Amino acid sequence: MNRITYLGIQEFLKSNDTVSNRHSLIVEVGGGSTELLYVDKRDVIEAHSYRLGSIRLWETFEASGASEEHFREILETQIRRILSQMTQLVIPGDKMNLIAMGGDIRFAASQIGIKNNKNEPSIIQTSKLDRFINKIIGRSVDQIVQKFQLSYPDAESIVPSLLAYYMIAKEYNIEEILVAEVNMRDGLQKELLLEHGWTEDFKKQVIRSAMALGKKFAFEKSHAKYVAQKSLQIFEALQDEHQLSSRYALLLYVSAILHEIGHFVGSGSHHKHSMYLINNSEIFGLSKKDLMIVALTARYHRRATPKPGHPGYSSLDRESRIAVSKLSAILRLADSLDRSYSQRIETIDCHLDNDKLIISIPNVNDISLEQLALRQRGQLFEQIFGLKVLLRKKRSLGEMNQ
C-alpha cells in the first residue's frame, strides 16, 4: 500500500514547488487503514500503515453502544491512540506540509468552496476543516445522504475520515492542508502498467528505507554497503546461472544491507536475530512476502542452510524458496570477501570457467583470510549452483611480463 501511495503521488511531488522546500507528511485515510509517507522532497524517509480507518472508527462507535452525542469523543479517543504511534515515527517539529489524499478530503475541499485543479493542490485551512466537521457531525447518515447526495457508505465514513485528517494536522501544528487530486487508484494504475517492474527511483527509495532500518539497529554501515555492492556484482555475473529477475537483485541488496543487524540483539545467533528484526519491521515498498525473502536471505548468510521445515522458509512457494537459496549462496560469497571488515578488496572480477566461478582480486598481496572464509561458507553456493568457487590474486601486467 505504501508503494501504491508513492506511485500515485510521485508526479504531484515532481510538479509542485510548494513541496520542494519542506518535508511533507503524505496521508491517506482509507476505510481500514491510514497510509503515511514522510518525504524530503521526493525521497521517502519513513513509511508506515496504521490500523486507523473510517470504517474501523465507525464500527468502534457502533460497538460502544454510546449515544450520538458522544460520537466525536469516542472517535477522538481512538484517533489519539494511533497519533501517539505516529508521532513516535515522525516527531512533530519544524514546519512541514501535510498532503492529504483521498475522496473524503477532496469532498470537503469542494464543500468548503475551494476550486479543484488537477495540476495544483487545493489548500484547506485547518480551522475551516474543523468548522465543516462541526457542521455535519450532528447530522444523521440519512441527512448527510440527502444533503450532499452521497452514498450510504460514503456518508458513514465522511466524519471519521475528516476528523482523522484534522487531528493529524493539529498534532503537527499544521495550519493549512494540501489536498492532492490523486489517490491510490492512480498508484494502482501505475503499478499495473509497470507489470511489477520497479523503476530506478523506486528502488532508490527502498534502499533508503533499508539503510534507515540498519541505522536504527546500529549496523556497521561500511561493511553492509560493501557486501551489498559485491553481492550485486556477483548476482550480475551469474545472471545466466540463476535466471532471477532484477526484482531479486534489489531484495538481495537489501538483505546484504541488513544481514548483521541481529548484533543489536546479541552476537550469538545474530543471523536469526537479523531475520526476526527484518520480518517484524517495515521497509518501504516491500510486501510481506518480499520482506520474508529478505529476512530469510539474511538469516542464511551463515551457519545452517535452508531446510524445508525452517520457520518462514516452509511458508514460501517453491519459486521463492529456490530464490532464497540462490540469494543466500551469493550473499555468503560477498560476505566472505570482507572477512576482515576493512573493505580492503576494492575491486573484483568474476567469470565462469567450465564448472568454476573464479573471483580474481587485483592489488591485494595476501588473500588467505578471505580464502579461508570462502572455504567455510562456499559449500551452499556449490550445492545450489554446482560451481566450485576459486578466489585468486589477479596478476598485474608487470608480473605477467616477468
DANOR-V53137 format. One record per residue. N is the residue number from 0. OMEGA is omega in degrees with one decimal (* if undefined). NEAR is the number of other C-alpha atoms within 8 Angstrom. D_CENTER is the distance of its C-alpha to the mean C-alpha in Angstrom with 1 decimal. Layout:
BEGIN
<<N & OMEGA & NEAR & D_CENTER> <N & OMEGA & NEAR & D_CENTER>>
END
This chain:
BEGIN
<<0 & 175.9 & 7 & 9.8> <1 & 179.8 & 13 & 7.2> <2 & -178.8 & 10 & 7.4> <3 & 176.9 & 11 & 11.1> <4 & -179.2 & 12 & 11.5> <5 & 179.5 & 10 & 10.4> <6 & 179.7 & 13 & 12.7> <7 & -173.4 & 15 & 15.3> <8 & -170.6 & 12 & 15.5> <9 & -179.5 & 9 & 15.3> <10 & 177.4 & 8 & 19.0> <11 & -179.9 & 9 & 19.8> <12 & -178.9 & 11 & 18.1> <13 & -167.5 & 7 & 20.0> <14 & -175.8 & 7 & 23.3> <15 & 178.5 & 9 & 23.8> <16 & -178.0 & 6 & 25.4> <17 & -175.2 & 5 & 25.0> <18 & -170.1 & 11 & 21.3> <19 & -174.2 & 9 & 22.0> <20 & -179.2 & 7 & 23.5> <21 & 167.2 & 10 & 21.4> <22 & -178.8 & 13 & 18.0> <23 & 173.5 & 13 & 16.9> <24 & -177.9 & 12 & 15.6> <25 & -173.2 & 13 & 14.7> <26 & 168.6 & 13 & 15.6> <27 & 177.6 & 11 & 16.5> <28 & 178.7 & 15 & 18.6> <29 & -179.6 & 12 & 19.0> <30 & -175.8 & 9 & 21.5> <31 & -176.1 & 10 & 19.5> <32 & 174.4 & 12 & 16.4> <33 & 178.3 & 13 & 15.3> <34 & -178.6 & 16 & 12.0> <35 & 170.2 & 13 & 11.4> <36 & 175.1 & 14 & 9.9> <37 & -171.7 & 13 & 11.7> <38 & 170.7 & 13 & 12.5> <39 & -169.4 & 10 & 15.3> <40 & 179.4 & 11 & 17.0> <41 & -178.1 & 8 & 14.4> <42 & 179.9 & 7 & 11.9> <43 & 177.6 & 13 & 8.8> <44 & 178.3 & 11 & 9.7> <45 & 176.6 & 11 & 8.2> <46 & -178.7 & 13 & 6.4> <47 & 175.8 & 10 & 8.2> <48 & -177.3 & 10 & 10.5> <49 & 178.3 & 9 & 14.1> <50 & 178.2 & 8 & 17.1> <51 & -178.8 & 13 & 19.1> <52 & -176.8 & 14 & 20.6> <53 & 178.9 & 16 & 24.0> <54 & 177.0 & 11 & 25.2> <55 & -179.1 & 10 & 24.2> <56 & 179.7 & 12 & 26.1> <57 & -179.8 & 12 & 29.1> <58 & 177.2 & 8 & 29.3> <59 & 178.5 & 9 & 29.2> <60 & -179.0 & 12 & 32.1> <61 & -178.6 & 8 & 34.1> <62 & -178.2 & 6 & 33.7> <63 & -177.9 & 6 & 35.0> <64 & -178.0 & 6 & 38.3> <65 & 177.4 & 8 & 38.7> <66 & -174.8 & 6 & 40.7> <67 & -180.0 & 5 & 39.3> <68 & 177.3 & 5 & 40.4> <69 & -174.7 & 8 & 37.7> <70 & -176.3 & 10 & 35.0> <71 & -178.6 & 8 & 33.3> <72 & -178.8 & 7 & 33.8> <73 & 178.7 & 9 & 32.0> <74 & -178.4 & 13 & 29.0> <75 & 178.3 & 9 & 28.7> <76 & 179.4 & 8 & 28.8> <77 & -178.5 & 9 & 25.8> <78 & 179.1 & 11 & 23.8> <79 & 179.4 & 8 & 24.7> <80 & 178.5 & 8 & 23.3> <81 & 179.1 & 11 & 19.8> <82 & 178.8 & 10 & 20.4> <83 & 175.1 & 8 & 21.2> <84 & -177.1 & 8 & 17.7> <85 & -176.9 & 9 & 16.2> <86 & 171.6 & 9 & 18.5> <87 & 179.3 & 7 & 17.4> <88 & 179.0 & 7 & 13.9> <89 & -174.6 & 8 & 15.4> <90 & 175.8 & 7 & 19.0> <91 & -178.2 & 8 & 21.6> <92 & -179.5 & 5 & 23.4> <93 & -178.6 & 4 & 24.2> <94 & 178.2 & 8 & 24.4> <95 & 173.9 & 9 & 21.4> <96 & 165.4 & 12 & 21.1> <97 & 178.7 & 13 & 20.2> <98 & -176.7 & 12 & 19.2> <99 & 177.2 & 13 & 19.9> <100 & 174.0 & 15 & 19.1> <101 & -176.5 & 13 & 21.0> <102 & -177.3 & 7 & 24.6> <103 & -178.7 & 10 & 25.9> <104 & 175.4 & 13 & 25.4> <105 & 175.3 & 12 & 26.8> <106 & 179.6 & 8 & 29.7> <107 & 179.2 & 11 & 30.3> <108 & -178.8 & 15 & 30.4> <109 & -178.9 & 10 & 33.0> <110 & 177.6 & 7 & 35.1> <111 & 176.5 & 9 & 35.1> <112 & -179.6 & 6 & 36.5> <113 & -177.6 & 10 & 33.8> <114 & 178.1 & 7 & 34.0> <115 & 177.1 & 9 & 31.0> <116 & -175.9 & 8 & 30.2> <117 & -174.3 & 6 & 27.7> <118 & -179.1 & 7 & 27.2> <119 & -178.9 & 7 & 27.3> <120 & 167.8 & 11 & 25.7> <121 & -179.5 & 12 & 28.1> <122 & 176.9 & 10 & 28.6> <123 & 172.3 & 12 & 29.4> <124 & -176.5 & 9 & 31.0> <125 & 179.3 & 13 & 29.6> <126 & 179.0 & 7 & 33.3> <127 & 177.1 & 9 & 34.0> <128 & 178.3 & 13 & 31.2> <129 & 179.9 & 10 & 32.6> <130 & 179.2 & 8 & 36.0> <131 & 178.1 & 10 & 34.9> <132 & 179.3 & 11 & 33.3> <133 & -179.3 & 8 & 36.6> <134 & -174.6 & 7 & 38.4> <135 & -172.9 & 9 & 36.9> <136 & 179.3 & 8 & 36.0> <137 & -178.1 & 6 & 39.6> <138 & 173.8 & 8 & 39.9> <139 & 178.1 & 6 & 39.7> <140 & 179.1 & 9 & 37.4> <141 & -179.7 & 8 & 40.6> <142 & 178.3 & 8 & 41.4> <143 & 177.7 & 13 & 37.9> <144 & -177.9 & 12 & 38.2> <145 & -176.7 & 8 & 41.7> <146 & -171.2 & 6 & 41.0> <147 & 178.9 & 6 & 37.9> <148 & 177.8 & 7 & 38.2> <149 & 172.0 & 9 & 34.9> <150 & 179.9 & 7 & 34.2> <151 & 176.9 & 9 & 34.5> <152 & 178.6 & 6 & 30.8> <153 & -179.9 & 9 & 29.9> <154 & 178.1 & 12 & 32.8> <155 & -173.6 & 11 & 31.4> <156 & -168.4 & 12 & 27.9> <157 & -177.6 & 10 & 28.9> <158 & 177.7 & 12 & 30.0> <159 & -178.4 & 14 & 27.2> <160 & -177.7 & 14 & 24.6> <161 & 178.7 & 13 & 26.4> <162 & 177.0 & 11 & 27.1> <163 & 177.9 & 10 & 23.5> <164 & -177.8 & 12 & 22.9> <165 & -177.3 & 11 & 26.1> <166 & 174.4 & 9 & 25.3> <167 & 179.0 & 9 & 21.9> <168 & -179.3 & 13 & 23.9> <169 & -179.2 & 10 & 26.6> <170 & -178.1 & 9 & 24.4> <171 & 176.8 & 8 & 23.1> <172 & -179.3 & 8 & 26.6> <173 & -175.2 & 13 & 25.7> <174 & 179.6 & 9 & 28.9> <175 & -179.5 & 9 & 27.7> <176 & 175.5 & 14 & 24.9> <177 & -178.2 & 12 & 23.9> <178 & -178.6 & 14 & 23.7> <179 & 178.4 & 15 & 21.8> <180 & 176.1 & 11 & 23.7> <181 & 177.9 & 10 & 20.7> <182 & -177.6 & 14 & 18.7> <183 & 179.1 & 10 & 16.4> <184 & 177.6 & 8 & 19.2> <185 & 178.0 & 10 & 19.0> <186 & -180.0 & 15 & 15.4> <187 & 177.7 & 11 & 16.4> <188 & 177.8 & 8 & 19.4> <189 & 178.4 & 10 & 17.4> <190 & -179.7 & 11 & 15.2> <191 & 178.9 & 8 & 18.6> <192 & 178.9 & 6 & 20.2> <193 & -178.4 & 8 & 17.8> <194 & 176.6 & 6 & 18.7> <195 & 173.3 & 6 & 15.3> <196 & -178.0 & 6 & 15.5> <197 & -179.6 & 8 & 12.8> <198 & 178.8 & 6 & 14.3> <199 & 179.6 & 6 & 14.5> <200 & 179.0 & 6 & 13.1> <201 & 178.3 & 9 & 9.9> <202 & 179.0 & 10 & 9.8> <203 & -179.7 & 8 & 10.6> <204 & 177.6 & 12 & 7.6> <205 & -179.2 & 12 & 5.4> <206 & 176.6 & 9 & 8.4> <207 & -179.6 & 10 & 8.7> <208 & 178.1 & 13 & 5.8> <209 & 178.1 & 13 & 7.4> <210 & 178.3 & 10 & 10.6> <211 & 177.8 & 9 & 10.2> <212 & 176.9 & 10 & 9.8> <213 & 178.7 & 13 & 12.7> <214 & 179.1 & 9 & 14.7> <215 & -178.2 & 7 & 14.4> <216 & 170.8 & 9 & 16.1> <217 & 179.2 & 8 & 18.6> <218 & 176.1 & 13 & 17.8> <219 & -168.4 & 6 & 20.4> <220 & -175.7 & 9 & 18.6> <221 & 178.5 & 7 & 21.4> <222 & -178.4 & 11 & 21.7> <223 & -179.5 & 14 & 18.0> <224 & 179.0 & 10 & 17.9> <225 & -178.9 & 10 & 21.2> <226 & 178.6 & 15 & 20.4> <227 & -179.5 & 15 & 17.3> <228 & 179.5 & 9 & 19.6> <229 & 175.6 & 9 & 22.4> <230 & -179.2 & 15 & 20.4> <231 & 179.4 & 11 & 19.5> <232 & 178.2 & 8 & 23.2> <233 & 178.0 & 11 & 24.5> <234 & -178.6 & 10 & 22.1> <235 & 179.8 & 7 & 23.6> <236 & -176.1 & 8 & 27.1> <237 & -174.8 & 8 & 26.9> <238 & -179.1 & 9 & 25.6> <239 & -178.1 & 5 & 28.9> <240 & -175.3 & 6 & 28.8> <241 & 176.9 & 8 & 25.4> <242 & 178.7 & 6 & 25.0> <243 & -179.0 & 9 & 21.2> <244 & 179.8 & 6 & 19.2> <245 & 175.5 & 6 & 17.1> <246 & -179.9 & 9 & 14.0> <247 & 175.8 & 9 & 15.0> <248 & 178.9 & 11 & 15.7> <249 & 179.3 & 9 & 12.0> <250 & 175.7 & 11 & 11.4> <251 & -179.4 & 15 & 14.5> <252 & 179.8 & 12 & 13.6> <253 & 177.8 & 12 & 10.5> <254 & 180.0 & 13 & 13.0> <255 & 177.5 & 14 & 15.6> <256 & -170.6 & 15 & 13.7> <257 & -169.4 & 16 & 13.3> <258 & -178.3 & 14 & 16.5> <259 & -179.0 & 12 & 18.6> <260 & 177.6 & 14 & 16.7> <261 & 175.6 & 17 & 19.0> <262 & 178.6 & 12 & 21.8> <263 & 178.9 & 9 & 20.6> <264 & -179.8 & 7 & 22.1> <265 & -176.7 & 9 & 25.0> <266 & 177.6 & 8 & 26.2> <267 & -178.6 & 5 & 27.8> <268 & -176.4 & 8 & 25.5> <269 & 178.0 & 13 & 22.6> <270 & 177.0 & 14 & 21.1> <271 & 176.1 & 9 & 21.0> <272 & 177.9 & 14 & 19.7> <273 & 178.8 & 17 & 16.7> <274 & -178.6 & 13 & 16.1> <275 & -177.4 & 9 & 16.4> <276 & -179.8 & 10 & 14.2> <277 & -174.8 & 12 & 11.2> <278 & 179.6 & 11 & 12.0> <279 & 175.8 & 6 & 12.3> <280 & 173.7 & 6 & 9.2> <281 & 172.2 & 9 & 5.8> <282 & -175.4 & 11 & 2.9> <283 & 172.2 & 14 & 1.0> <284 & -177.7 & 10 & 3.8> <285 & 176.6 & 11 & 5.0> <286 & 177.6 & 6 & 8.0> <287 & 179.2 & 7 & 10.2> <288 & 176.6 & 8 & 12.3> <289 & -177.6 & 9 & 10.0> <290 & 177.9 & 12 & 9.1> <291 & 177.8 & 10 & 12.8> <292 & 177.8 & 11 & 13.7> <293 & -177.3 & 13 & 11.9> <294 & -179.2 & 14 & 13.5> <295 & 177.8 & 12 & 16.8> <296 & 176.2 & 16 & 17.0> <297 & -179.2 & 16 & 16.7> <298 & -176.5 & 13 & 19.2> <299 & 177.7 & 12 & 21.6> <300 & 177.9 & 13 & 21.7> <301 & 174.7 & 9 & 25.0> <302 & -170.9 & 5 & 27.7> <303 & 174.8 & 5 & 27.7> <304 & -178.0 & 7 & 26.9> <305 & 178.5 & 8 & 25.1> <306 & -177.3 & 7 & 27.5> <307 & -176.7 & 6 & 27.6> <308 & -178.4 & 6 & 28.0> <309 & 176.6 & 8 & 25.1> <310 & -179.5 & 6 & 22.7> <311 & -179.9 & 8 & 19.5> <312 & -178.5 & 12 & 21.0> <313 & -177.6 & 10 & 23.7> <314 & -177.5 & 6 & 21.4> <315 & 173.2 & 9 & 20.0> <316 & -173.6 & 6 & 22.0> <317 & -178.9 & 6 & 24.3> <318 & -178.5 & 6 & 22.3> <319 & 178.0 & 9 & 19.2> <320 & 177.7 & 11 & 21.6> <321 & 179.7 & 8 & 23.3> <322 & 179.3 & 10 & 20.1> <323 & -179.8 & 11 & 19.2> <324 & -179.4 & 11 & 22.8> <325 & -178.5 & 12 & 22.8> <326 & 179.2 & 10 & 19.6> <327 & 179.7 & 12 & 20.9> <328 & 178.8 & 13 & 24.2> <329 & -179.8 & 12 & 22.9> <330 & 178.4 & 14 & 20.9> <331 & 178.3 & 12 & 24.2> <332 & -177.6 & 13 & 26.1> <333 & 179.9 & 13 & 23.8> <334 & 179.0 & 10 & 23.8> <335 & -178.5 & 11 & 27.6> <336 & 177.2 & 11 & 28.0> <337 & -179.0 & 15 & 27.1> <338 & -179.8 & 10 & 29.1> <339 & -177.8 & 7 & 30.7> <340 & -178.0 & 6 & 27.4> <341 & -176.7 & 7 & 29.2> <342 & -175.7 & 10 & 27.6> <343 & 175.1 & 6 & 31.3> <344 & -172.6 & 9 & 30.8> <345 & -177.3 & 5 & 29.5> <346 & 175.3 & 6 & 29.9> <347 & 176.3 & 9 & 30.3> <348 & -177.5 & 7 & 31.8> <349 & 172.8 & 10 & 31.0> <350 & -179.6 & 8 & 33.4> <351 & 176.9 & 8 & 34.8> <352 & -174.6 & 7 & 38.5> <353 & -177.4 & 4 & 39.6> <354 & -177.8 & 8 & 38.1> <355 & 165.8 & 10 & 36.6> <356 & -178.1 & 12 & 33.4> <357 & 177.1 & 12 & 34.9> <358 & -178.6 & 12 & 32.8> <359 & -176.1 & 11 & 35.0> <360 & 178.0 & 13 & 34.6> <361 & 168.7 & 10 & 36.7> <362 & 175.2 & 7 & 38.0> <363 & -173.9 & 9 & 37.6> <364 & -174.2 & 5 & 40.9> <365 & 179.1 & 5 & 39.8> <366 & -176.7 & 9 & 37.0> <367 & -179.9 & 6 & 38.5> <368 & -179.9 & 9 & 35.7> <369 & 177.5 & 12 & 33.1> <370 & 176.9 & 9 & 35.5> <371 & 178.8 & 8 & 35.9> <372 & -179.3 & 11 & 32.2> <373 & 177.1 & 12 & 31.9> <374 & -179.0 & 8 & 34.8> <375 & -173.1 & 7 & 33.2> <376 & -173.5 & 11 & 29.8> <377 & -176.4 & 12 & 30.8> <378 & 179.6 & 8 & 32.2> <379 & 179.8 & 9 & 29.0> <380 & 179.9 & 14 & 28.7> <381 & 179.1 & 11 & 32.4> <382 & -174.8 & 8 & 32.1> <383 & -172.8 & 9 & 29.2> <384 & -177.8 & 9 & 30.3> <385 & -178.3 & 8 & 34.0> <386 & 173.0 & 10 & 34.1> <387 & -177.4 & 9 & 35.6> <388 & 176.8 & 11 & 33.8> <389 & 177.9 & 8 & 36.1> <390 & -174.8 & 9 & 35.2> <391 & 169.7 & 9 & 37.9> <392 & 178.4 & 11 & 39.0> <393 & -178.2 & 8 & 39.3> <394 & 177.0 & 7 & 42.8> <395 & -179.9 & 8 & 43.3> <396 & -180.0 & 6 & 45.6> <397 & 179.9 & 6 & 48.3> <398 & -178.7 & 7 & 48.2> <399 & -178.2 & 7 & 48.5> <400 & -177.5 & 5 & 51.5> <401 & * & 4 & 53.3>>
END
